[in-house]
Amino acid sequence: METESKSGVDKRKSEVEIERLKRFIFDRDQLEVRTQKLSSLVNGLDEEALHSEAKIFKALADVNRLKIVKLLKEGELCACELTIALSSSQSTVSHHLSVLKNAGIIKERKEGKWSYFRLSDGAVIEILNQAKLLTDK
């Protein structure tokens, strides 16, 4: 029952949005084509994937976390080394590491009482490379 009402609400919302689109596109054929294309694009969005991807970008949106990621590009580092490199308290660095780990950007390896961190995979380095290309323009 709940899915039916949500579907009905989504359909009404879609009809309202199409009416809004009519204000911008006067040609009926073009309106139909654009409406179908837009509908297909919107329906193709995966909300769960969008939230996961946003989590990654949010984690990278902090300067200190970005510093950590760039330091880890060169290889595995101990939490104490990261604390020194960032000139921050252990609790601050621990928080940043937790955010990066929860976003899947870094991985942790424990060795006795020491924690070592590394990038989770090469995709993280590719993200950094792409960001550099965008800022170099």
C-alpha atoms as an extended CHARMM CRD file, in Angstrom:
* protein
*
       137  EXT
         1         1  MET       CA              0.0000000000        0.0000000000        0.0000000000  PROA      1               0.0000000000
         2         2  GLU       CA              2.7920000000        2.3870000000        0.9060000000  PROA      2               0.0000000000
         3         3  THR       CA              4.6210000000        1.7840000000       -2.4000000000  PROA      3               0.0000000000
         4         4  GLU       CA              1.4300000000        2.4920000000       -4.3170000000  PROA      4               0.0000000000
         5         5  SER       CA              0.9830000000        5.8570000000       -2.5990000000  PROA      5               0.0000000000
         6         6  LYS       CA              4.6560000000        6.7140000000       -3.1090000000  PROA      6               0.0000000000
         7         7  SER       CA              4.3560000000        5.7500000000       -6.7700000000  PROA      7               0.0000000000
         8         8  GLY       CA              1.2710000000        7.9410000000       -7.0980000000  PROA      8               0.0000000000
         9         9  VAL       CA              3.0660000000       10.8530000000       -5.4460000000  PROA      9               0.0000000000
        10        10  ASP       CA              6.0860000000       10.3610000000       -7.7220000000  PROA      10              0.0000000000
        11        11  LYS       CA              3.8030000000       10.2910000000      -10.7790000000  PROA      11              0.0000000000
        12        12  ARG       CA              2.0190000000       13.5170000000       -9.7490000000  PROA      12              0.0000000000
        13        13  LYS       CA              5.3490000000       15.1650000000       -9.0130000000  PROA      13              0.0000000000
        14        14  SER       CA              6.6200000000       14.0800000000      -12.4250000000  PROA      14              0.0000000000
        15        15  GLU       CA              3.5200000000       15.5270000000      -14.1200000000  PROA      15              0.0000000000
        16        16  VAL       CA              4.0440000000       18.8370000000      -12.3220000000  PROA      16              0.0000000000
        17        17  GLU       CA              7.6950000000       18.8840000000      -13.3950000000  PROA      17              0.0000000000
        18        18  ILE       CA              6.6960000000       18.2190000000      -17.0190000000  PROA      18              0.0000000000
        19        19  GLU       CA              4.3120000000       21.1640000000      -16.8300000000  PROA      19              0.0000000000
        20        20  ARG       CA              7.2180000000       23.3060000000      -15.6290000000  PROA      20              0.0000000000
        21        21  LEU       CA              9.3330000000       22.0840000000      -18.5400000000  PROA      21              0.0000000000
        22        22  LYS       CA              6.6060000000       23.1610000000      -20.9780000000  PROA      22              0.0000000000
        23        23  ARG       CA              7.3400000000       26.7580000000      -19.9710000000  PROA      23              0.0000000000
        24        24  PHE       CA             10.8310000000       26.4620000000      -21.4140000000  PROA      24              0.0000000000
        25        25  ILE       CA             10.3160000000       24.2330000000      -24.4560000000  PROA      25              0.0000000000
        26        26  PHE       CA              7.5470000000       25.3480000000      -26.8100000000  PROA      26              0.0000000000
        27        27  ASP       CA              7.9990000000       22.7920000000      -29.5980000000  PROA      27              0.0000000000
        28        28  ARG       CA              5.7950000000       19.7700000000      -28.7290000000  PROA      28              0.0000000000
        29        29  ASP       CA              8.0420000000       17.2220000000      -30.4720000000  PROA      29              0.0000000000
        30        30  GLN       CA             11.1290000000       18.5610000000      -28.7890000000  PROA      30              0.0000000000
        31        31  LEU       CA              9.2920000000       18.6350000000      -25.4540000000  PROA      31              0.0000000000
        32        32  GLU       CA              8.3880000000       14.9660000000      -25.8120000000  PROA      32              0.0000000000
        33        33  VAL       CA             11.9530000000       13.9680000000      -26.7080000000  PROA      33              0.0000000000
        34        34  ARG       CA             13.4720000000       16.0560000000      -23.9000000000  PROA      34              0.0000000000
        35        35  THR       CA             10.9000000000       14.7860000000      -21.3810000000  PROA      35              0.0000000000
        36        36  GLN       CA             11.6330000000       11.1560000000      -22.2410000000  PROA      36              0.0000000000
        37        37  LYS       CA             15.3710000000       11.7470000000      -22.0760000000  PROA      37              0.0000000000
        38        38  LEU       CA             15.1310000000       13.5440000000      -18.7500000000  PROA      38              0.0000000000
        39        39  SER       CA             12.8400000000       10.8850000000      -17.3230000000  PROA      39              0.0000000000
        40        40  SER       CA             15.2580000000        8.1700000000      -18.4120000000  PROA      40              0.0000000000
        41        41  LEU       CA             18.2090000000       10.0120000000      -16.8640000000  PROA      41              0.0000000000
        42        42  VAL       CA             16.4290000000       10.5800000000      -13.5500000000  PROA      42              0.0000000000
        43        43  ASN       CA             15.1750000000        6.9870000000      -13.3660000000  PROA      43              0.0000000000
        44        44  GLY       CA             18.7310000000        5.7890000000      -14.0230000000  PROA      44              0.0000000000
        45        45  LEU       CA             20.0650000000        7.4630000000      -10.8900000000  PROA      45              0.0000000000
        46        46  ASP       CA             20.8250000000        5.0600000000       -8.0610000000  PROA      46              0.0000000000
        47        47  GLU       CA             20.1020000000        6.9220000000       -4.7990000000  PROA      47              0.0000000000
        48        48  GLU       CA             22.1080000000        4.4980000000       -2.6740000000  PROA      48              0.0000000000
        49        49  ALA       CA             25.1480000000        4.8130000000       -4.9410000000  PROA      49              0.0000000000
        50        50  LEU       CA             24.8020000000        8.6100000000       -4.9220000000  PROA      50              0.0000000000
        51        51  HSD       CA             24.8920000000        8.6630000000       -1.1210000000  PROA      51              0.0000000000
        52        52  SER       CA             27.9740000000        6.4030000000       -1.0840000000  PROA      52              0.0000000000
        53        53  GLU       CA             29.7420000000        8.5890000000       -3.6310000000  PROA      53              0.0000000000
        54        54  ALA       CA             28.8320000000       11.7500000000       -1.7170000000  PROA      54              0.0000000000
        55        55  LYS       CA             30.3600000000       10.2020000000        1.4040000000  PROA      55              0.0000000000
        56        56  ILE       CA             33.6650000000        9.8160000000       -0.4550000000  PROA      56              0.0000000000
        57        57  PHE       CA             33.6610000000       13.3990000000       -1.7060000000  PROA      57              0.0000000000
        58        58  LYS       CA             32.7070000000       14.7280000000        1.7340000000  PROA      58              0.0000000000
        59        59  ALA       CA             35.6120000000       12.8190000000        3.2570000000  PROA      59              0.0000000000
        60        60  LEU       CA             38.0130000000       14.3340000000        0.7280000000  PROA      60              0.0000000000
        61        61  ALA       CA             36.5820000000       17.8470000000        1.1340000000  PROA      61              0.0000000000
        62        62  ASP       CA             38.6360000000       18.5690000000        4.2680000000  PROA      62              0.0000000000
        63        63  VAL       CA             42.1620000000       19.9550000000        3.8440000000  PROA      63              0.0000000000
        64        64  ASN       CA             43.6380000000       17.7970000000        6.6150000000  PROA      64              0.0000000000
        65        65  ARG       CA             42.0820000000       14.6270000000        5.2390000000  PROA      65              0.0000000000
        66        66  LEU       CA             43.3180000000       15.5180000000        1.7810000000  PROA      66              0.0000000000
        67        67  LYS       CA             46.8100000000       15.9790000000        3.2540000000  PROA      67              0.0000000000
        68        68  ILE       CA             46.5940000000       12.5140000000        4.8050000000  PROA      68              0.0000000000
        69        69  VAL       CA             45.5560000000       10.9800000000        1.4920000000  PROA      69              0.0000000000
        70        70  LYS       CA             48.3800000000       12.7340000000       -0.3540000000  PROA      70              0.0000000000
        71        71  LEU       CA             50.8800000000       11.5530000000        2.2630000000  PROA      71              0.0000000000
        72        72  LEU       CA             49.5900000000        7.9980000000        1.9120000000  PROA      72              0.0000000000
        73        73  LYS       CA             50.0730000000        8.1840000000       -1.8730000000  PROA      73              0.0000000000
        74        74  GLU       CA             53.7310000000        7.5560000000       -1.1400000000  PROA      74              0.0000000000
        75        75  GLY       CA             53.0050000000        4.4520000000        0.9300000000  PROA      75              0.0000000000
        76        76  GLU       CA             51.8980000000        3.1720000000        4.2900000000  PROA      76              0.0000000000
        77        77  LEU       CA             52.3560000000        5.4060000000        7.3460000000  PROA      77              0.0000000000
        78        78  CYS       CA             51.8620000000        4.9150000000       11.0700000000  PROA      78              0.0000000000
        79        79  ALA       CA             49.2420000000        7.0340000000       12.8440000000  PROA      79              0.0000000000
        80        80  CYS       CA             52.0070000000        8.6290000000       14.9120000000  PROA      80              0.0000000000
        81        81  GLU       CA             53.8350000000        9.6720000000       11.7150000000  PROA      81              0.0000000000
        82        82  LEU       CA             50.6490000000       11.2640000000       10.3960000000  PROA      82              0.0000000000
        83        83  THR       CA             50.2000000000       13.1180000000       13.6910000000  PROA      83              0.0000000000
        84        84  ILE       CA             53.6870000000       14.6130000000       13.3210000000  PROA      84              0.0000000000
        85        85  ALA       CA             53.2480000000       15.3780000000        9.6090000000  PROA      85              0.0000000000
        86        86  LEU       CA             49.9920000000       17.2640000000       10.2550000000  PROA      86              0.0000000000
        87        87  SER       CA             51.2250000000       18.9650000000       13.4490000000  PROA      87              0.0000000000
        88        88  SER       CA             47.8950000000       17.9980000000       15.0050000000  PROA      88              0.0000000000
        89        89  SER       CA             46.7890000000       16.2080000000       18.1340000000  PROA      89              0.0000000000
        90        90  GLN       CA             46.4200000000       12.4570000000       18.1350000000  PROA      90              0.0000000000
        91        91  SER       CA             42.6490000000       12.7500000000       18.6430000000  PROA      91              0.0000000000
        92        92  THR       CA             42.2510000000       15.1130000000       15.6540000000  PROA      92              0.0000000000
        93        93  VAL       CA             44.2640000000       12.8490000000       13.3580000000  PROA      93              0.0000000000
        94        94  SER       CA             42.3620000000        9.8240000000       14.6730000000  PROA      94              0.0000000000
        95        95  HSD       CA             39.0730000000       11.5130000000       13.7920000000  PROA      95              0.0000000000
        96        96  HSD       CA             40.2550000000       12.2930000000       10.2530000000  PROA      96              0.0000000000
        97        97  LEU       CA             41.5180000000        8.7390000000        9.8070000000  PROA      97              0.0000000000
        98        98  SER       CA             38.1640000000        7.3980000000       10.9810000000  PROA      98              0.0000000000
        99        99  VAL       CA             36.2660000000        9.5080000000        8.4310000000  PROA      99              0.0000000000
       100       100  LEU       CA             38.5800000000        8.3720000000        5.6200000000  PROA      100             0.0000000000
       101       101  LYS       CA             38.3360000000        4.7460000000        6.7130000000  PROA      101             0.0000000000
       102       102  ASN       CA             34.5140000000        4.8610000000        6.9390000000  PROA      102             0.0000000000
       103       103  ALA       CA             34.3960000000        6.2950000000        3.4140000000  PROA      103             0.0000000000
       104       104  GLY       CA             36.5260000000        3.3750000000        2.1670000000  PROA      104             0.0000000000
       105       105  ILE       CA             39.3890000000        5.6230000000        1.0940000000  PROA      105             0.0000000000
       106       106  ILE       CA             42.0190000000        4.1460000000        3.4100000000  PROA      106             0.0000000000
       107       107  LYS       CA             42.6550000000        0.8130000000        5.0720000000  PROA      107             0.0000000000
       108       108  GLU       CA             44.1510000000        0.1100000000        8.4710000000  PROA      108             0.0000000000
       109       109  ARG       CA             46.6110000000       -2.5860000000        9.4890000000  PROA      109             0.0000000000
       110       110  LYS       CA             47.4050000000       -3.2210000000       13.1330000000  PROA      110             0.0000000000
       111       111  GLU       CA             50.7880000000       -4.4220000000       14.2640000000  PROA      111             0.0000000000
       112       112  GLY       CA             50.8800000000       -4.7770000000       18.0100000000  PROA      112             0.0000000000
       113       113  LYS       CA             49.7790000000       -1.4380000000       19.4360000000  PROA      113             0.0000000000
       114       114  TRP       CA             50.6310000000        0.4270000000       16.2380000000  PROA      114             0.0000000000
       115       115  SER       CA             48.1750000000        1.2550000000       13.4860000000  PROA      115             0.0000000000
       116       116  TYR       CA             49.3790000000        1.6460000000        9.9140000000  PROA      116             0.0000000000
       117       117  PHE       CA             47.3210000000        3.2210000000        7.1600000000  PROA      117             0.0000000000
       118       118  ARG       CA             47.4140000000        2.9620000000        3.3660000000  PROA      118             0.0000000000
       119       119  LEU       CA             45.1980000000        3.9690000000        0.4690000000  PROA      119             0.0000000000
       120       120  SER       CA             42.5210000000        1.3920000000       -0.2270000000  PROA      120             0.0000000000
       121       121  ASP       CA             43.2370000000        1.1800000000       -3.9630000000  PROA      121             0.0000000000
       122       122  GLY       CA             44.5810000000        2.9510000000       -7.0250000000  PROA      122             0.0000000000
       123       123  ALA       CA             41.2470000000        4.6210000000       -7.7090000000  PROA      123             0.0000000000
       124       124  VAL       CA             41.9660000000        7.0910000000       -4.9020000000  PROA      124             0.0000000000
       125       125  ILE       CA             45.1810000000        8.1500000000       -6.6370000000  PROA      125             0.0000000000
       126       126  GLU       CA             43.2360000000        8.5330000000       -9.8890000000  PROA      126             0.0000000000
       127       127  ILE       CA             40.7230000000       10.8250000000       -8.1380000000  PROA      127             0.0000000000
       128       128  LEU       CA             43.6280000000       12.9880000000       -6.9440000000  PROA      128             0.0000000000
       129       129  ASN       CA             45.1560000000       13.0410000000      -10.4290000000  PROA      129             0.0000000000
       130       130  GLN       CA             41.8340000000       14.1040000000      -11.9530000000  PROA      130             0.0000000000
       131       131  ALA       CA             41.4060000000       16.8380000000       -9.3310000000  PROA      131             0.0000000000
       132       132  LYS       CA             44.8870000000       18.1370000000      -10.1800000000  PROA      132             0.0000000000
       133       133  LEU       CA             43.9940000000       18.2330000000      -13.8700000000  PROA      133             0.0000000000
       134       134  LEU       CA             40.8890000000       20.2860000000      -13.0860000000  PROA      134             0.0000000000
       135       135  THR       CA             42.8050000000       22.7680000000      -10.9360000000  PROA      135             0.0000000000
       136       136  ASP       CA             45.6000000000       23.1340000000      -13.5130000000  PROA      136             0.0000000000
       137       137  LYS       CA             43.1850000000       24.4870000000      -16.1550000000  PROA      137             0.0000000000
